[in-house]
Structures are given as structure tokens and as C-alpha cells.
């Protein structure tokens, strides 16, 4: 027989559940406020003690109300936080299973796609999905099997709250770890996010991609084109993450395509640059916008990236020399429509070996001396004729590279001190 104390506890539980069942929206909201304040951080045994071993009876009511009202957003934040108390409690595996058995994961994912739901409520949904994912591999697989990666990625791209987006990143990072069956799905989802319109989403996706790349150890062919297009960004924090990812990717099989793509970006296609011409003819104010033309932002970022790679790895620098990077850098230096392209190309040109004679010949002595004295500020000192000379250069060091590689290892310094040595190897263009 149960003791008087146990009977009293059961009576209190039944009374509490009856109050919940009979309560309207306002009253239930107050009940949730009290529950959250009283039980935040409790373990599963403590919750059972609070509810006289009947905590699951309250959890099932919460999940039922969630399924009935989540489309309207009624008390949704309090409801999700209350469920979170159960799911995040120590030794709460029983509660987690009960929540999943009634379709909890699908409900959380559907919340992310509803337009009428507040951002804060969606953030609480993400936090619950984090709890589910952190509970083990089979739970991560359940999220992925429920088309979770797509829903989560789409929400990251559309979210207007950076704080919420950072919570999404935590979830995606969890899904890529310890999830071998679906880690490639997460990896592809992150790549698909790169063209999105949200700079914060791009930044977080690039960061998580670096982690995913190291876990998977193989690349997807589309990653090269996607990461190169990110270089069109106006946001330096996004550009930084893109360059960091490129530094990782050169260690994989996509390296040749990546280097070729970077060098190609130094000379924008006529099709890209011609898009602006009609506007310039009809609207003089457009002249002020040419510096922000995405293709020129991409050109400057490519020049910067090439410099980063060349300084960190001499073999990469040598490979890019074979791709006629010197010719392309000189051309970028002649782009008077975008001063940062000129500046980045000039700074990067310094990092390449055994080319000063070619550069001097192409520039002419006066311009070359200006370049040596202040490459960072060269773009401010050249006139239109000198810019045209740079843009139309015909430098090709490929023949000399083969001779140099056959003779000895190269010294990576750009100074007049190597002039005599280079004159011995210089041939006709």
C-alpha cells in the first residue's frame, strides 16, 4: 500500500495535470512560466521527484500541445523551453525517446520553415535540435533522415539574427561530427549555402566547411567554383574565411583547378566587364559604382589570395608561374577602375621569383623603379598610358622557368641583386 505521503504527492500531480487540461492559453502560459522558473537545470531524477514519478505525463501534454499549436506560435517559446528542460536534463534519455516517438524532430524542423513564427521561437527550436543531435549518432541520423540538413541550411540562409545563425552553426558542426553515414550530406549542404545572400551565413558556412573538409578528407567538384564566387563579397570577414578555406583546399586534388581559377580571375572576362558599359553611357553616377563591381572585388581578392598562397608555399608559387600569373598580375595592376585590384596585384607580384627582368622589360625603367620603391602605392602614381602598358603586357616566363628548374632551385627574393643571374636565363618573349 502507498503511504499517506505518497498519496498526497499523487493527488498533487493529478490536480496539477487537471489544472493544465482545463486551462486556457493565458493560464497555461502562467503554468509554463512557473515550471521554467522552478525546474531549470534539474536532472531527470529531480524532475521525477517533483512530479511524483509522473513527469512523463506532463511532457506528453507539452508535446501534444506543441503539435496542435506550433503553426500559430501560441506560447511557442515557453513551450519549447519547457520541453528543453526535460530533454537537456541529466539522464533524460527516456524523455528524449518519448519526444521523438511523437514526431518531435519533424515538428522542430517544420517550425524553422514557417514564416509567421518569430525568430526567437525558431532559435529555441534550433537549441532543441542541438540537444537531440548531441545525444548520439542515431539521433543525428534521425535528423538527417528527416531532411533536416536542407531545412536547417535554408533557415541559416534566411535568418536575420546573427545570434540565431551562430546557434545554427553549432548544430551543423554537431551533425558533421560522429555522423559518417550523413556527413557528406552536411558537407554538400554547406557548399550549397555559399552563394546565399546573407554574409553571416556565408561566413559561418565557410568556417564549418573547413571542419567538414578535414573530417571527410575528400572534395566535391563544385566547391572550387562556389568558393571562388564568394570572393566577390564586399565583406572582409567573409573574404577572410574564404581565403582560409582555399589555403586548406590546395592540399587536396582540387588544387590545380583552384590555382587556375584564381589566376583566371585576375583578368575579368569581357562579358563581365561589358555589363557596366551601357549604364556608364546613360548615367554618370554609375561611374562612382565601378569600384564595387563584383567582378573587380573578385579580382582584388584573387590577387590577395594568390599572394597568401605564394608566400606560404614555394611549390604553389611555381605552379602559378606556369599558369602565367605574372602576366595576369600586371594586367590587374592596369585596372584603373578598381584601385584595390591594382594595389593587391602589385603587392602580390613581389612574392614571385626570378621575374624582375621580365617585369622591368614590360614596365619600362621609370615605372619599374616606382614599383620597387613603393609597390603598395604604385596605383596612385601611374598615369593612364602606364596603366594601358600594364594591362596590355605580353609577359611569358614559361620558357625561362623550364631552364631555371633544370639548373638549380630558385631563390624567392624580388630585388635588383639577382639581375645578373636572371639576364643569363632571359630569352625572347
SULLINPE-V809985 format. One record per pair of residues at least 12 apart in sequence whose C-alpha atoms are under 7 Angstrom apart, sorted by the first residue. I is the first residue (numbers start at 1). J is the second residue. If there is no record, write none. Layout:
i:I j:J
i:I j:J
This chain:
i:9 j:52
i:10 j:52
i:13 j:51
i:13 j:52
i:17 j:58
i:29 j:75
i:32 j:78
i:32 j:82
i:36 j:82
i:40 j:85
i:41 j:85
i:41 j:89
i:42 j:89
i:43 j:89
i:43 j:90
i:43 j:91
i:44 j:89
i:44 j:90
i:44 j:91
i:44 j:92
i:56 j:95
i:59 j:83
i:62 j:79
i:62 j:83
i:63 j:99
i:66 j:79
i:67 j:107
i:73 j:117
i:76 j:121
i:77 j:121
i:77 j:124
i:80 j:124
i:80 j:125
i:81 j:124
i:84 j:128
i:87 j:131
i:88 j:131
i:105 j:143
i:106 j:146
i:108 j:125
i:109 j:148
i:109 j:151
i:112 j:151
i:112 j:155
i:113 j:151
i:113 j:155
i:123 j:164
i:126 j:167
i:126 j:168
i:130 j:171
i:133 j:174
i:133 j:175
i:134 j:174
i:137 j:178
i:137 j:179
i:140 j:175
i:140 j:179
i:141 j:179
i:141 j:182
i:144 j:182
i:149 j:186
i:149 j:189
i:150 j:189
i:153 j:189
i:153 j:193
i:156 j:168
i:156 j:201
i:157 j:193
i:157 j:196
i:157 j:198
i:157 j:201
i:162 j:200
i:165 j:201
i:169 j:204
i:173 j:208
i:176 j:212
i:187 j:209
i:187 j:212
i:190 j:205
i:190 j:209
i:191 j:223
i:193 j:205
i:194 j:226
i:194 j:230
i:195 j:226
i:195 j:230
i:199 j:238
i:202 j:238
i:203 j:237
i:203 j:238
i:203 j:241
i:206 j:241
i:206 j:242
i:206 j:245
i:207 j:241
i:210 j:245
i:224 j:258
i:227 j:242
i:230 j:242
i:231 j:298
i:231 j:301
i:232 j:294
i:232 j:295
i:232 j:297
i:232 j:298
i:233 j:297
i:243 j:305
i:247 j:309
i:259 j:320
i:260 j:323
i:262 j:302
i:263 j:325
i:263 j:328
i:265 j:298
i:265 j:299
i:265 j:302
i:266 j:299
i:266 j:302
i:266 j:303
i:266 j:328
i:266 j:329
i:266 j:332
i:267 j:328
i:267 j:331
i:267 j:332
i:268 j:295
i:272 j:295
i:290 j:337
i:291 j:337
i:291 j:338
i:296 j:338
i:296 j:341
i:299 j:341
i:300 j:340
i:300 j:341
i:300 j:344
i:303 j:344
i:303 j:345
i:303 j:348
i:304 j:344
i:304 j:348
i:306 j:348
i:307 j:348
i:307 j:351
i:310 j:351
i:311 j:351
i:317 j:352
i:322 j:398
i:324 j:396
i:326 j:349
i:327 j:393
i:327 j:394
i:327 j:395
i:327 j:396
i:329 j:345
i:329 j:349
i:330 j:390
i:330 j:391
i:330 j:393
i:331 j:390
i:331 j:391
i:331 j:392
i:331 j:393
i:332 j:345
i:332 j:391
i:333 j:345
i:333 j:346
i:333 j:390
i:334 j:387
i:334 j:388
i:334 j:390
i:334 j:391
i:335 j:391
i:336 j:387
i:339 j:379
i:342 j:379
i:343 j:376
i:343 j:377
i:343 j:379
i:346 j:375
i:346 j:376
i:347 j:375
i:347 j:376
i:350 j:414
i:351 j:414
i:352 j:412
i:353 j:410
i:353 j:411
i:353 j:412
i:353 j:413
i:353 j:414
i:354 j:422
i:356 j:414
i:357 j:419
i:357 j:422
i:358 j:395
i:362 j:393
i:362 j:395
i:363 j:390
i:396 j:429
i:400 j:425
i:400 j:426
i:400 j:427
